């Protein structure tokens, strides 16, 4: 149910920003509500490896390290 609400929120948003720390990248999850391409911008911490940032940006979103 929660994943469905998140999916609908992403679909109806003009700008889609994901804020997550570096521990979230490269981890499999039981539920998926979006893909990297669904976001316009990703904000993460400085623990995110440069190759991961490059891959994210290759798929569309801009990345900000905060």
Secondary structure, DSSP 4 states (H G I P E B T S, - for coil): -HHHHHHHHHHH-SS-EEE--GGGTT---S-----GGG-SEEEE-TTS-HHHHHHHHHTT-EEEE-
